[in-house]
Amino acid sequence: MRAFAKQYDAVFGAAWPVWPAAILVAVTNVFLFAFDRPFTAADGMRHWGDWMLRGVGVGASRASELLPPWLYAGSLLNFGVIAGALVASLLSREFALRVPARGELLKGVIGGALLGVGAMLALGCNIGGFVSATSALSLSGLAMMLGLLVGAILGLTYLVWEVEHRPGWSSGRARVFAAARPEGRSRQAFVGLAVLVALLALPWLYARAGFSSRGLFLLFGAAFGIIFQRSRFCLVRAFREPFMTGAADHTRAAALSIVVSMLGFAVLKFADLKDKGDWVFPSAGAGALVGGLLFGIGMVLAGGCGVGSIWRAGEGQVKLWIALLAFALAASATRLALASTGLQSRLGSAVFLPTPLGWAGAIGLVIAVMAAWAIFATWNEESGRFTRA
């Protein structure tokens, strides 16, 4: 039992190193793409918003086309992330219902709404429209990266201004419920084990009902949720921290993850195992740039990006529950507005980078951009030249 306890502590006793976690995220995303599609949080969030708006009679003309959330692939991925983060936080005795001050809840609403609008303009959140799209060698991914960078700087600029000039806006009493006590035994691990058993049983139930692939989407999402929760790997920190604290660990990890994922995607496409147009979004232009900018501001205000908001919600962050609700509703409403005005077809172009640059040129460009991002963050970590706080 002592030997098993050591193994348990190695997995759930301390946070995982961020570099191996980033590689695990990339490899899992490649397997998910080979299975069906790469990961994005925005698709499932928009689907949740469609269901909520349909309940009040908005978008009713498309109601018959909506699959139930428990059968829609994007929705199941998000459910899996929540469940995986819940299991990991319980098994590590880190789960707690954390209710922040009112000002922070308001930031959750505003930030979540910006996430939804930005994701629909860019045709993906930061994990789908940036990480997965860049991995798929889509120009829209690199364009969104630029928007995310500018948006993160603007969001951080506001937070610094608020701390210096309006500190009372987000101050107040924060409350924590159901946290594990630091001393003595906790039931969280037993509850986590029960949730894990139920989670592993669900794919079997889906298979019995004739929906085998749906159960696998749930498991892929759970894998992402566990990896993100145990490692705290965060794309918000990748964009924000170099300018906030100077720390560059998450930036380097994100750059490495994208390179590994891109190489896997490139093999699948080059070998014609996946269509070359898969995940190449027609938003390389104003859609990705403006969408990325709004998404970047939103993720800094909310304290979580697309997938970051989901796994943090799974470990009990109430601010992110509010952000996810605003994200879902704003994404659905924005998509309806874009479709009704005809702007959805004018967000940009679909550019598969190997078409104008060749395979070597496209792969080299992505590696060069990720290397430059990591090098800049590392230099700034040492010099503090662009650190704001």
N, C-alpha and C positions, 0 to 999 in steps of 0.2 A: 504493500500500500504506500510505503514511503517513496518507492520508485515511481509509482503512478502520480503521487502528489507532486513530485519534482517536475514531471512532464506537464501536469496541469498548470503549475505555477509558471512554467516557461511560456505557455500559451496565453494564460489569462491573468498572470500575476503582475505583468509589466507591459507597457506599450511596446508594440513591435517596431523594429527599426524601419524608418520611412523608405529607404532605398529598396530593400527586398520587397516591401509592400507595393511600391510603385511598379516593380517588375511583375508581381503577381496580378495587379490590376490590368496591366498590358496583356499578359498571357491569357487571362480570363476573357478579356475583350476580344482577342483574336479567336478563341474557341467559340465565343458567342456569335461572332460574325460568320465563322465557318458553319455553325449550326443554323443560323437564320439571319440575324442582323446584329450590328454592333450596339453598344449601350447608349441610350439617351434617356434622360429623365423627363424631358419636355413633352414627349409624345404621350406618356402615361398621365402626366399632370393635365395636359389639355383635354384628354379623354375624361378625367374626373370632372373637370370644369364643364364639359359638354353635358354630362349627366346631371350636374347640379342645375345648370341653366335650363335644361329640358324640363326639370321639375317645376320651374316657374313659367313654362311656356315659351322660352326663348330658344330659337333654333329648332322649333318643332318639326320643320319640314325634313330635317335629317334624322329625326328620332328613330325611324325604322332601320336606319343603317348602323345604329350604335349597338355594338356588342356589350353585354354586361361587363362591368369592371373585372369580374373574376374570370373572364374568358379572353379579355383583350391583352395581347402580349406585352405592350408597353406598360399597361396598368399592373400586370403581374410582376414585371421586373421591379417596379417601384414598391409593390407590396412585399416582395422578397427582400429588398434592401431594408425596409423598416423592420421586418421580422428578423433578418440577420443581425442588424444592429441591436435589436432588443435582446436577442439571445446572447450576443457577445457581452453586452453591458451587464446583463444579469449574472452570467457566469463569472465575470470579473468583479462583481459586486460594485459596479459603477452606475447602475441605474438609479435615477431619482427624478421626480417631477420638479423641474426648476421653473419657477414663475418669476420673471424679471419685473422691474419697475414699469409703470405705465408708458413712460417715454420709449422704452425699449420695445414694448409691444407695438407701439405706433410705428416704430422703425421696421418692425416685422411686416406690418401691413403695407407700408410704402415700398419697402425693399422687395417684398414678394410680388407686388403688382408690377414693378419694373422688371423683375425676372420674367414674368409671363409675357409682357409686351416685347421685351428684347428677344426672347426665345422664338416668338412667332415671326419677328422681322428677319432674324438670322436663320430661321428654319431649323433651330436646334438650340439647346442650352449649351453651357460651356463643356459638358462632357460629350454631348452629341454633335453640336454645331462646331465645336473647336477640336476636342481631342479625337473623336471618332472621324470627323470630316477630314481633319489633317492627316490622320492615319490612312484614310481612303484616298489620299493624294488629291483632295479637292481644294481649289484655290479659296473657296469660301471659308475654310477652316483657318487659313492664315490671315484672311481679312478680318474674321471675327476676333482672332488673337489681338490684332491691333486695337480694335474697339474695346476689348476687355481690358487691355493695359491702360488706355486712356480713361475708361470708366472707373477702374480701380483707383487711379490717382485722384480723380475728381471726388469719388466717394470718401477717400481717406482725407482729402483736403477739407471736406465738410466736417468730418468727425473731429479733426484737430481744431477747426474753428469753433465747433460746439463746446469742446472741452475748455477752450480758452475764454469764450465769451458767453456761453449759455450752459454752464455745467448743470444747472437745475433741471434742464429739459428731460434728461434721462436718469436723474438721480431719484432715489426713493427706495423703499423697502423691497428687497427680493426675498422670495420664500422658497424653501426646499421641502418637499414631502417625500416620504417613502425611501429615503436614502439609507443605505446599509450603515450600521454603526461601526465605528473604527475598531471598537473592542468587542470581543465575544463572537459568537456564531451568527451567521446570517442565513435567512431562508432564500435569499436571492438566487444562489447557485442551484438550489433544488427547483425553484420556479423556472429558471433558465433551462434546466435539463428537461423539464416537462414541455416547455415551449418548443425546444429543439426536437423532441420526439414527435410532437404534433406536426411540426414543419416538415420533417422527413416523411411523415405518413401521407401528407397531402398529395405529392406526386403519384403515389399509388392509387389514391382515390380518384384523381384526375384520369389516370390510365383506365381504371375500372369503368369510368363514365365515357370513355372513348376520346379523351382529350390529353393524350400522352405528352404532346409537345408543350402544352400549357403548364404542366407540372415542372417541366425542365426550365421554363422561363422563371418560374418561382425560385428554383434552386440556384440558377445563375444570379438572380438578384440577391438572394441570401448570401452567396459567396462574396459579392461586392460589399454588402452591408457589414459582414464580419471583418473583411480586410480593412475597410475604411475605419470602422470603429476601433479596432485593436491598434491600428497604426496611427490614427489621427491624420492620415494623409489627406491634404486639403488643397484644392485648387484655388480657393480664395486666398489662402496663405501664400501660395505660389506667386500670385500677382500682387498681393498687398504687402507682405512682410518686408520685401526689399526696400520699400519706401516708408514703412512704419517703424520697424525695429532694426532693419538691416539684415535679418536672418535670411539665408538663401537655401537652406536644406530642402524645403518643399519646392522651390523653383527648380533646383537641379534634379530632384526626383521626378517632377512633372515632365521636364524635358527628356529625361531618360525614358520614362514610361511611354511618351509619344513616339520616340524613335523605335523602341522595341515593338510597339503596336503597329507602327507604320510598316516596318519590315515584314511583319506577319501578314498584314493586309495586302502588301505588294506581292508577296508570294502567292496568295490566294487568287489575286486578280491576274497576275502574269501567267499563271498556270490555267487560267480560264475555269477555275473552280468557283469563282464568283464573277458576276457581271462587272465589267470595268466602270459602268456608270453608277453602281451601287454607292449610295451615300455621297454622291457628288451633287451638292445642292445648287439650285439656280438662285443663289443669293450673293454671289461674288460681286459686290458693289455696295450700294447704299444699304441694302438689307443687312448684310453681315457687319458692316462698319457701324451703322447706327444701332442695330440690334445688340451688337457686342458692347457698345458704349453704355446703353441703358442697362444691359445685364450686369456689366461691371459695377456700375453705381449700386444697382440693386443688391448684388451679392455682398458688397461691403456693408451696406445699411442693415441687411437682414442677418448678416453673420453666417451665411451659408449660401452656396451656389445651388445648382440643380440637384445633384446627388448629395452634396454636403448637407443641404437642408433636410433631405429625406432621412439620411442615417442619423443625424442629430435629433430629429423628431423621434426616431426609434429609441433613443436612450433617454427620452423624457424632457427635451428642451421645448417648453411651451411656446416660446417666441417663434420657434421654427414651425410649430403647428399652425400658428397664425399666418406665417409667411407662406406655407404651402397652400393654405386655403386661398389667400390672395393670388398666389401664383396660378393656381388652377383656374380661378374665375377670370383673371386678366388674360390668360393665354387663350381660353375659349372665346371670350368676347373679342379679343384682337383678331383672331383668325376669322371670326364671322365678319368683322368690319373690313378686313383685307379682301375677303372673298366678295362681299357685296359691292365694294367700290372698284374692284378690278385691280387694286394695287398689288395683289398677291403675285401677279404675273410680271410685275415690274420691279422686283426687289434686286435683281442682278442677273448674272449669267452663270450657267453651269460649266465650269472649266475643270476638266480632268488634266492635271498637270503633265502627265506623260505625253499628252497629245501635242502641246506646243514645245515641250522641253525634251521629250524622250524619257525612257525609264531612268537612265542614269542621272540625267539632269534633274528630274523631279525628286528622286530619292536624295540626291545631293543637296537640293535646295532645302528640303525639310530638315535634313541633318544640320545644315549650316545655320538655319534659323534657330533651331533648338540649341545648338552649341553657342550661338551668339547670346541667346537669352540666359543660359546658364553662366557663361563667362561674365556678362554684365553684372548679374546678381552676385557672383562671387567677388568680383572687383569692388562692387559697392559695399559688400559685407565687410571688406577690409578697410575701405577708404571712408565709408559713411557719407559719400558725396551727395547722394540723393535721398538720404534718410530724413524723413520729416519729423519724426517724434522719437 
